[in-house]
Amino acid sequence: MKKLVSAMLVIALMLCGFAALAEGTQDAAGLEVNTLTEDGSFVIQIGAGDDLGWIADDMAQDDSVVKLAFEDTLEGTYVARYEPTGDGDVTVGVRHYIGIACDKRLTWDLRVADGAVQEVTGGSQAFSPDEAEQDPLLSGEWLQAETQFTQMTVQKNEARGWDVEIAAPMTHGAYIFKTTIYYDCDVNGFVYDKGKFWDLPITDSDEAVELGEAKLAGTTGVFAFSEDDQEVYLSWYDDHDPEADIVVFERAADAAKEAVSAD
């Protein structure tokens, strides 16, 4: 108990010291973010309240020139401290997760020399866009049309994310896949977890088949969405075999934009 009380006092003093020595303050999408260097270490503070969703890069690689020495949420402030372990340039970062998806990412580029963090040379911020902005493109009619591969529907989930169903015909695997996708600003795409596969029975009947227990459940992966001058496409693959695209939907960019505008 004495050790616990002593540790709490040390942490409280650390917080007071950090607040007094803060070198950089930035307003990142409504976040109050403070950074400082102290005794050669780099410290990050974020006003978190009761939010425990922040996670720092662990920097456990043997060739890293810093290590994550401390990370916790204390009295409503998330604190991460990186200590030098060598000389060189390195990027450190913190990510915020809601469930499986990263909705905020902050990074800092550090220069480390003579056993101390000397300066911050750059960095970046990434935040998930509002779901209302993404919904027209994801759930547009152009994505629900039959393709040479299969048919897919994407519908907004009332709580969060989008519910996806892929129904492949007999000629392309005869399966149904269902999951819910969430935008992840770390991968700049849509991630899913606990996706489920059902095999479709071979039958000549056009009647709907009642699905039993999923053949495969708990799969995870990424939906990749991209747009360029030639095409707009949404592809899905399982992260166990990232080289194999299972479904690819393509439309000319102009046609896709027209469909979105029509929505």
N, C-alpha and C positions, 0 to 999 in steps of 0.2 A: 504494500500500500504506500509506504514512504517513497519507493522508487517511482510509482505511478504519479504521486503528487509532485515529485521533483521534475518528472518529465513534462507534466502539464505546465509547470511554472516556466520551464525552459522554452516550451512552445509558445507560451504567451509572450515571453520576452522577445522571441524571434519575430512574432507578428508585429509587436510594437516597433522593433528595430526596422523591419521591412517598410512599415508605413512611413517612418521618418526618413528613410534613405531612398525612397522611390525615385528613380532617375527618369523613367519614361511612363507617361500615362496616355492611353489611347481609348477612344470610344469606338468599340468594334460592334456594330449592329446592336447598340443598346447595352453592350457589356462594358464595365469599367475594368480595364486591364492595366496593371502596373508592372513594370520590370525594373530591375536594378542589378548592379554587381556589388558583391560584398565579400571581402576576403578572397577575391579571385573567382568567386562562384557567381553563377547567373541565376537570378530568382524571378519567378513569375507569380503574380498574384491576380486572381480573378474574383470579383464579387459573385458568390455562388449561392448565398442563402442556405437553404436546405437541400440544394441540388447536389447529388453525388455522382453526376454523369460525366465528370471530367476525368480524363486519363492522359498521362504524359508518356511520350516515347521513352522506353526504358534504356536505350543506348547501351545495351549489354554487349555489343560487338567488341571483339578483342582489339580492333583497330580504331575504335572511337577515341576521340581526344577529350570527351567528357563522359561522366556517368550520372545517372539519376540518383541523387543521394537522399532525397526526401520528397514525399508527396502525400498530401492529406488535405481535407477540408476542415478548417479550424475556425470556430466562431463565425461562420458564414462566409469565410474567405478560402478559396482554393489556393493552395501554395505548392509550387514545384521548385526544387532547387537542384541545379546541375553543378557538379564540381569538376575541375579540370583533371585530366589524367595524362595529358600529353600536349603536344603543340601541333597546330594546324587549324583548318577551317572546318566547321561542322554546322549542321542544321538541326535544331531541336524543335519540338512542337508539342502542343496539347490538342486533344480532340474531345468533343462532347458527343455523347451517344444518347439517343432515345431508343431503347430497345436494341435492335441489331444495327441500326443505321446511325452513321456519323452525321450530325446536322451542323456542326461548327468545327472548323479547323484553323488553328493559329500556329504559325511557325516563325522562328527567328534564326538568321544566319549569324553565327558567332565566329570571332577570330580569337584563338587561344595561343598564347605564347608566354614563355618564362613561367609556366605553372599557374597562369591566371587567365581568365576571360578578359580580353583587352577591349573589345568593342563589338557592337552589333552592326553588321554590314548590310543587312537586308532582312526580308521576311515576306510573309504572305498571309492572307485571310481568305477563307472560303466558308460560305454559308448556304444551306439548302434554300432554294427559292420557295416562295409561297406555293402550296399545293394547288391553289386556285389558278395559278398561272400555268401550271403543267397539265392540269386535267384536260383541257380541250384537245391538246395534242395527243395525249396518251389514250383517251377514250373516244377519239374521233371515229367516225364511221369508216374511214379508210382503213383502220386497223381491224375492223370486224368483217371485212369482205373476205371471201374465200380466195386462197392463193393456190399456187401449184403444189404447195406442201400440205396445207392443213387449214384449219379455221381457228381464230383466236378472238376472244372477247376480253376487253379491259374495262372494268367498271370501278368507279370511285367507292372506296370503303368508307362507310359513314364515320368511323372512328379516325382512321388514319391510313394512308397508303391507297393502293389500288388492288382489287381482286382480279386475278388473271386465270383464264381457263383456256387451255390448248387442247383441241380434239383432232388427233391425227387419223386419217383414213387408213383402211387396210393396206393400201399400197405404200404407206409411209410409216409403218410401225404399229398401227392400231392401238393407240393409247390415249388416255386422257390425263392431262397434268393440271393440277390446281395449286395456286399459292397466292400469297399477298406480297406485293413488292413495295419497297420504300426507297425514296431517293437518298443517296449517300454522297455527301459532298467530298468525301475522301477519295472515292473511286470515280467521281463525276458520272455516276450511273445509278441503276436501280438494283438493290440487293434483295434477296429473299432467303427465308429460312423455313424449314419444316414443309417444303413442297411435297406433294403426294402424287404418285403415279398409279394409274389403274390400267391393266390390260383390257382391251376390248375383245369380247368373244367373237369368233368368226361365225357370222350368221347372214342369211339372205334376207332377213326381215328388216324393214325400215323402222320398226318400233323402237322406242327408247329402251335402253338397257339399264336396269337398276344396278348401281355400282355397289359392290361389297367392300371388303377390307382392301385398302390400298396395297398393291404389290410392293411398292417402295415408298417409305415415308421418312421424312426428316432430311431430305436433300436440301442443299444450300447452293447458291450461285449468284449470278449477276445478269441482269438485262442490260444490254448496251444500246444506247440510242444515239444516233448521230445524224447530222444534216450537212450536206455540201451542195455544190452547184448542180450535181447530177441526180442525186437521189436522197430520199429520207428512208431510213430503215430501222427496224427494231429487231434485234436478234437475241436469242436466249441460249445459254449454254450452262451446263453443270460444271461447277468448279472442280469436280474430280477429273474432268477431261476438258480443260479450257480450250484446247485446240479444235474441238469438234463442235461447230455450230449445229444445233439440232433443228432450230427453226429460224428462218430469216424472212422477214416481210419487207418488200421493197415497193416503193411507188416513186414516180417522178416528183421532184421537189415541188413544182408548181401545182400539181394535182393534189398533193398532200396539203399544201397551204390553202388551196381552195376549199378542201373538205373541212379544215379547221375553221376557216372563216365562216363557212356555212353553219357550223355548230353555234 
